[in-house]
């Protein structure tokens, strides 16, 4: 399998056989992003620990493309037996339906959510030479001159793009959106002064903020990020109502047996509670925040119409 990597410990491979029942063979964990990104890193950490606890090898299979659509479609069509899982972000379930008239999968009907493993907030950043140091100063700077200033994101139709447009609606500002192909080039241009502002994940922002290369204006989550506790929220800065984050979830194809789903959810809960695993997630910019499959399903139902409303208002379309 191209790009696949076996995770788990051979020494515990016989555990499942001794217990009987699921799982009796390796589990395929599909990641709809290229190797090396935050979802890939977190997916591999979780996959390894899942394999250790289930006593089976977990094989990571990177299937990037089309904003997670390639990997998600593959899993949606897989047998619902618990041996093919998808670890992905909210993009798959709430963003894609908002910007694509038609998808090869149904974000609600094609999957059985199993668990959420963590979240990372989004953050408004500024070039260090930009006069604005907080959200109040940002609004005072940008609002009088609609379209004069620009902000970058890691791509058109991404969570960062949606957060940027939602923030403008909330603050009554209007900027030019500059989409990049990933966080790295956007951050490079922000540091270099080619753009005055950007919207990015807390994960990507942490090293640059701590190094003093960019300024942190506000986080878009309801609460401050534990990873950047000194940075205020948009709500604290005088504009309540914003709560935008990127969340990492694991889902199975729709129709997975209830006992298999329950075992996966229970085991992932144990993985999420493991101190060493939690620290690894934190070290990679994710706040460990476990949620059950039912809670994930409710979040998808709640956030999808919100994303559609933002897409319509800002005319966000798929590239």
PyMOL commands that set and color helices and strands:
alter all, ss='L'
color gray80, all
select helices_A, chain A and resi 10-12+15-19+38-54+69-76+90-92+96-99+135-142+159-171+183-192+202-210+258-273+275-283+293-314
alter helices_A, ss='H'
color red, helices_A
select strands_A, chain A and resi 4-7+27-31+58-62+84-89+111-127+150-153+176-179+197-201+214-219+245-253+287-292
alter strands_A, ss='S'
color yellow, strands_A
deselect
rebuild
show_as cartoon
